[in-house]
Amino acid sequence: MARGLNGSANGSSRWFGGQGTVEARTPGNEGSLPPDVVEVLPAVVGVHTTIPENRRSAQTLGSEREGHGVVIDDEGLIVTIGYLIMEADTITIKDAEGREFPAELVGYDYESGFGLVRATVPLRVKPMPFGDSDQLLLRSEAYVAGVGGEKATLKVKVAGRREFAGYWEYLLDNAIFTVPAYPLWGGSALMGLDGSLQGIGSLLVEEALGPGSPAFPGNMYVPINRLKPILGELVANGRLNRAPRPWLGVYTVEHMGQLVIHGISDGGPADRAGLKRGDILQALDGEVLDDVADFYRKLWASGPAGAAVTLRMERDHDSFEVTVRTGDRAAYHKYGAD
């Protein structure tokens, strides 16, 4: 399981059903869900993928992944979190009644983290309508659901709306943080009290209340408003028709005020340039780096994928500079029969 900043981890786990079904309801709350929420719960499905062992993400995310997805149209289109379907060669959907259906990859957006798949047969469930995730404010009440209906539903509160910088060159400017933690979060549905889809589950985080607050586990959700303007293009093309962001293939964490390379993607740009785990990042193209988010913004402002950047580094108390030819992260991974 791939781990990230603040102890975050992806929500892959075993295939749902039988004794493996998540029990997420608060004891004593049977029958207490709003009718609008109950009505859309069948739209939450299980997502199971298999990934060839020789694909790059299998090393960090595993060759078999399980999570959830949400049906969002009458044609079986399902939104989930992208790491569940990255480099998958088989995708299987399981509905709330335990029936399994094959599905196909539709699209994946690295910038937001959303993934789309489509069932190859009609699912015959009411799609979950989109809500306005900008209206989900601090201390708002909401519900989180995985496949399994009412028993897999948990009432939560919004613990924060803030920027999130993931160690894998990922930045979300208005992430939703909820408490308490949902046990199988990957691709789960964050719903408003009216049953509208507000976000898709991405991570477990140890500091859901924010920096400087006591450690309290919760989840991070990608706001559904990030999907709305790109949905049509993802469905039509599988990815966005824009120049890809420059990518280095480094996993960066903040430690004692320094940006430390915690890991490197095998065969990626940083690996080819000779960067190593434990190297300290100090500056990019002569500009001092303040934190992980600042590093990403400066990197992405350097030009499209393929642009060269100069990094000032520190290794074993020695400073040095290295020029790295950035890459396209989407080209680094393979999909389907590629």
C-alpha positions as CSV (number, residue, x, y, z in Angstrom):
1,M,0.0,0.0,0.0
2,A,1.4,3.4,-1.0
3,R,1.8,5.8,1.9
4,G,1.9,9.6,1.7
5,L,2.2,12.7,3.7
6,N,0.9,12.7,7.3
7,G,0.6,8.9,7.2
8,S,-1.9,8.9,4.4
9,A,-2.5,5.8,2.4
10,N,-4.6,4.6,-0.5
11,G,-7.8,2.9,0.3
12,S,-7.3,-0.4,-1.5
13,S,-8.3,-3.5,0.4
14,R,-9.8,-6.8,-0.1
15,W,-12.8,-7.4,-2.4
16,F,-16.1,-6.6,-0.8
17,G,-18.8,-9.0,0.0
18,G,-19.7,-11.6,2.6
19,Q,-17.6,-11.3,5.7
20,G,-15.5,-8.6,4.0
21,T,-18.3,-6.1,3.7
22,V,-17.5,-2.9,5.6
23,E,-19.7,-2.1,8.6
24,A,-19.5,1.7,8.9
25,R,-22.7,2.8,10.6
26,T,-22.7,4.3,14.0
27,P,-24.3,1.7,16.5
28,G,-28.0,2.5,17.3
29,N,-28.6,4.5,14.1
30,E,-30.5,1.9,12.1
31,G,-33.1,3.6,9.9
32,S,-31.9,7.1,10.7
33,L,-30.5,8.0,7.3
34,P,-32.3,10.8,5.4
35,P,-34.6,9.3,2.7
36,D,-32.7,11.2,0.0
37,V,-29.5,9.5,1.0
38,V,-31.0,6.1,1.2
39,E,-32.5,6.5,-2.3
40,V,-29.1,7.0,-4.0
41,L,-27.0,4.4,-2.0
42,P,-27.4,1.8,-4.8
43,A,-25.4,4.1,-7.0
44,V,-22.3,3.3,-4.9
45,V,-20.6,0.2,-6.3
46,G,-17.5,-1.8,-5.6
47,V,-14.5,-1.5,-8.0
48,H,-12.0,-4.3,-8.3
49,T,-9.0,-4.1,-10.6
50,T,-6.1,-6.4,-11.5
51,I,-2.8,-4.9,-12.7
52,P,0.0,-6.8,-14.5
53,E,3.0,-7.4,-12.1
54,N,5.4,-5.8,-14.6
55,R,3.5,-2.4,-14.6
56,R,5.2,0.3,-12.7
57,S,2.4,1.2,-10.3
58,A,2.1,-2.5,-9.2
59,Q,5.2,-1.9,-7.1
60,T,3.7,0.8,-5.0
61,L,-0.1,0.3,-5.3
62,G,-0.3,-3.4,-5.7
63,S,-1.3,-5.7,-8.5
64,E,-4.9,-6.2,-7.2
65,R,-6.9,-3.2,-5.9
66,E,-10.3,-2.8,-4.4
67,G,-12.4,0.3,-3.6
68,H,-15.6,2.0,-4.6
69,G,-17.1,4.1,-7.4
70,V,-20.3,6.1,-8.0
71,V,-22.6,5.7,-10.9
72,I,-23.2,9.1,-12.4
73,D,-25.3,8.5,-15.5
74,D,-27.8,6.2,-17.1
75,E,-25.2,4.6,-19.3
76,G,-23.2,3.0,-16.5
77,L,-20.5,5.7,-16.2
78,I,-18.8,5.5,-12.8
79,V,-16.4,8.0,-11.2
80,T,-13.8,6.6,-8.8
81,I,-10.4,7.6,-7.5
82,G,-7.7,7.2,-10.2
83,Y,-5.2,5.1,-8.4
84,L,-7.6,2.2,-8.3
85,I,-7.6,1.9,-12.1
86,M,-4.1,3.1,-12.9
87,E,-2.6,0.6,-15.4
88,A,-5.4,-1.9,-14.8
89,D,-6.0,-4.6,-17.4
90,T,-9.2,-5.9,-15.9
91,I,-11.9,-3.9,-14.1
92,T,-14.9,-5.5,-12.3
93,I,-17.9,-3.7,-10.8
94,K,-19.9,-5.1,-7.9
95,D,-23.3,-3.7,-7.1
96,A,-25.0,-3.5,-3.7
97,E,-26.6,-6.9,-4.2
98,G,-23.3,-8.6,-4.9
99,R,-23.7,-9.0,-8.7
100,E,-20.5,-8.5,-10.7
101,F,-20.1,-6.8,-14.0
102,P,-17.1,-6.2,-16.3
103,A,-16.1,-2.6,-16.9
104,E,-13.8,-0.6,-19.2
105,L,-11.5,2.3,-18.6
106,V,-12.9,5.6,-19.8
107,G,-10.5,8.3,-18.6
108,Y,-8.0,9.3,-15.9
109,D,-7.0,12.8,-14.9
110,Y,-3.7,13.0,-13.0
111,E,-4.2,16.6,-12.0
112,S,-7.4,16.1,-10.0
113,G,-7.0,12.4,-9.3
114,F,-10.4,11.3,-10.8
115,G,-10.8,8.1,-12.8
116,L,-13.8,7.1,-14.9
117,V,-14.9,3.6,-15.9
118,R,-18.0,2.3,-17.6
119,A,-19.9,-0.9,-17.0
120,T,-20.3,-3.0,-20.1
121,V,-23.9,-3.9,-19.2
122,P,-26.7,-1.7,-17.8
123,L,-26.5,-1.4,-14.0
124,R,-30.2,-0.4,-13.6
125,V,-29.5,2.0,-10.7
126,K,-30.4,5.6,-10.2
127,P,-27.4,7.8,-10.9
128,M,-26.2,9.9,-8.0
129,P,-26.7,13.6,-8.8
130,F,-23.8,16.1,-8.5
131,G,-23.9,18.5,-5.7
132,D,-22.1,21.8,-5.3
133,S,-19.0,20.9,-3.2
134,D,-18.2,24.6,-2.7
135,Q,-21.2,24.8,-0.4
136,L,-19.8,22.0,1.8
137,L,-18.3,24.2,4.5
138,L,-16.4,23.6,7.7
139,R,-18.5,21.7,10.3
140,S,-21.1,20.8,7.7
141,E,-22.6,17.4,8.2
142,A,-22.4,14.8,5.4
143,Y,-22.5,11.1,4.8
144,V,-19.8,8.7,3.5
145,A,-20.8,5.5,1.7
146,G,-19.1,2.5,0.2
147,V,-20.8,-0.4,-1.6
148,G,-23.1,-2.2,0.7
149,G,-26.0,0.2,1.3
150,E,-27.0,1.5,4.7
151,K,-24.7,-0.7,6.7
152,A,-21.7,0.8,4.8
153,T,-22.7,4.4,5.4
154,L,-21.2,6.7,8.0
155,K,-22.3,10.2,9.2
156,V,-19.3,12.6,9.2
157,K,-18.5,16.2,9.6
158,V,-16.3,18.4,7.5
159,A,-13.1,19.0,9.5
160,G,-11.4,21.3,7.0
161,R,-11.3,22.8,3.5
162,R,-7.7,23.5,2.6
163,E,-4.9,22.9,0.2
164,F,-3.4,19.4,0.1
165,A,0.1,18.6,-1.3
166,G,0.6,14.9,-1.9
167,Y,4.1,13.5,-1.9
168,W,3.6,12.1,-5.5
169,E,3.6,15.5,-7.3
170,Y,-0.1,16.2,-6.6
171,L,-1.7,19.4,-5.4
172,L,-5.3,20.0,-4.6
173,D,-6.3,23.6,-3.7
174,N,-9.5,23.0,-1.9
175,A,-9.6,19.5,-0.6
176,I,-12.4,18.3,1.8
177,F,-11.3,16.7,5.1
178,T,-13.9,14.7,7.1
179,V,-14.1,13.0,10.5
180,P,-14.4,10.3,11.8
181,A,-12.3,8.2,9.4
182,Y,-14.1,5.9,7.0
183,P,-12.4,2.4,7.1
184,L,-12.3,1.7,3.3
185,W,-12.1,5.1,1.8
186,G,-10.8,4.7,-1.8
187,G,-13.4,5.8,-4.2
188,S,-16.1,6.1,-1.6
189,A,-18.9,8.7,-2.0
190,L,-19.1,11.8,0.1
191,M,-22.8,12.9,0.0
192,G,-24.7,15.9,1.2
193,L,-27.8,15.5,3.4
194,D,-29.8,15.7,0.1
195,G,-28.1,12.7,-1.4
196,S,-26.0,14.7,-3.8
197,L,-22.4,13.7,-4.6
198,Q,-19.9,16.1,-3.0
199,G,-16.6,14.3,-3.4
200,I,-14.7,11.0,-4.0
201,G,-12.6,9.4,-1.3
202,S,-8.9,9.6,-1.8
203,L,-6.9,9.2,1.4
204,L,-6.7,8.4,5.1
205,V,-4.9,11.2,6.9
206,E,-3.7,11.4,10.5
207,E,-4.1,15.2,10.8
208,A,-7.6,15.7,9.5
209,L,-8.1,18.8,11.7
210,G,-5.2,20.6,10.0
211,P,-1.6,21.7,10.8
212,G,-1.1,22.6,14.5
213,S,-4.2,20.8,15.7
214,P,-4.1,17.5,17.7
215,A,-3.7,14.4,15.5
216,F,-7.1,13.1,14.6
217,P,-7.6,10.5,11.8
218,G,-10.0,11.3,9.0
219,N,-10.3,11.2,5.2
220,M,-9.5,13.5,2.3
221,Y,-12.0,13.8,-0.5
222,V,-11.5,15.3,-3.9
223,P,-14.4,17.8,-4.4
224,I,-16.8,16.9,-7.2
225,N,-16.7,20.5,-8.5
226,R,-13.2,19.6,-9.8
227,L,-14.8,17.0,-12.1
228,K,-17.6,19.1,-13.6
229,P,-15.6,21.2,-16.1
230,I,-13.5,18.3,-17.3
231,L,-16.0,15.5,-17.4
232,G,-17.1,15.8,-21.0
233,E,-13.5,15.9,-22.3
234,L,-12.4,13.0,-20.2
235,V,-15.4,10.9,-21.5
236,A,-14.6,11.9,-25.1
237,N,-10.8,11.6,-25.1
238,G,-9.8,9.7,-22.0
239,R,-7.5,12.6,-20.9
240,L,-7.5,16.3,-21.1
241,N,-6.4,17.9,-24.4
242,R,-3.7,20.2,-22.9
243,A,0.0,20.1,-22.6
244,P,0.9,17.8,-19.8
245,R,2.6,19.2,-16.7
246,P,6.3,18.6,-16.3
247,W,6.9,15.6,-14.0
248,L,10.1,14.5,-12.2
249,G,9.1,11.2,-10.6
250,V,10.1,12.2,-7.0
251,Y,8.2,11.5,-3.8
252,T,8.9,14.6,-1.6
253,V,8.2,15.1,2.1
254,E,8.8,18.0,4.4
255,H,11.1,17.2,7.3
256,M,12.5,19.7,9.8
257,G,11.9,22.6,7.4
258,Q,13.6,20.8,4.4
259,L,12.2,19.2,1.3
260,V,13.5,15.6,1.3
261,I,13.3,13.1,-1.5
262,H,11.6,10.1,0.1
263,G,11.4,8.0,-3.0
264,I,12.0,8.0,-6.7
265,S,10.0,6.4,-9.6
266,D,12.1,3.7,-11.2
267,G,13.1,4.9,-14.7
268,G,11.6,8.3,-14.3
269,P,13.3,11.6,-15.0
270,A,14.8,12.0,-11.6
271,D,16.0,8.4,-11.6
272,R,17.7,8.9,-15.0
273,A,19.3,12.2,-13.7
274,G,20.9,10.3,-10.7
275,L,18.8,11.8,-7.9
276,K,18.7,9.6,-4.8
277,R,16.5,9.0,-1.8
278,G,17.5,11.4,1.0
279,D,18.6,14.2,-1.3
280,I,17.4,17.6,-0.1
281,L,15.8,20.0,-2.6
282,Q,16.8,23.6,-2.2
283,A,16.0,25.5,-5.3
284,L,14.5,25.1,-8.8
285,D,15.9,27.2,-11.7
286,G,17.5,29.5,-9.1
287,E,14.3,30.0,-7.0
288,V,14.4,28.9,-3.4
289,L,11.7,26.3,-2.6
290,D,9.6,27.1,0.5
291,D,7.5,23.9,0.8
292,V,6.1,21.0,-1.2
293,A,3.3,23.1,-2.7
294,D,5.7,25.8,-3.7
295,F,8.0,23.2,-5.3
296,Y,5.1,21.9,-7.4
297,R,4.0,25.3,-8.5
298,K,7.5,26.3,-9.6
299,L,8.0,23.0,-11.4
300,W,4.7,23.3,-13.3
301,A,5.4,26.9,-14.2
302,S,8.7,25.8,-15.9
303,G,7.0,24.8,-19.1
304,P,5.4,21.7,-20.6
305,A,6.6,18.2,-20.0
306,G,10.0,17.8,-21.6
307,A,11.3,21.1,-20.4
308,A,14.6,21.0,-18.6
309,V,14.9,22.3,-15.0
310,T,17.9,22.9,-12.9
311,L,17.7,21.7,-9.3
312,R,20.0,22.8,-6.5
313,M,20.4,19.8,-4.1
314,E,22.2,18.8,-1.0
315,R,23.6,15.3,-0.4
316,D,25.7,14.3,2.5
317,H,26.2,18.0,3.4
318,D,27.5,18.9,-0.1
319,S,25.5,21.2,-2.4
320,F,25.3,20.6,-6.1
321,E,23.2,21.3,-9.2
322,V,21.7,18.9,-11.6
323,T,19.7,19.5,-14.8
324,V,16.7,17.2,-15.2
325,R,14.7,16.7,-18.4
326,T,11.1,16.5,-17.2
327,G,8.7,13.9,-18.5
328,D,5.0,13.2,-19.0
329,R,3.6,11.1,-16.2
330,A,0.8,9.7,-18.4
331,A,3.4,8.4,-20.8
332,Y,5.3,6.7,-18.0
333,H,2.4,4.3,-17.3
334,K,0.6,1.8,-19.6
335,Y,-3.1,1.2,-20.0
336,G,-5.1,-1.7,-21.4
337,A,-3.2,-3.6,-24.0
338,D,-0.4,-1.0,-24.4
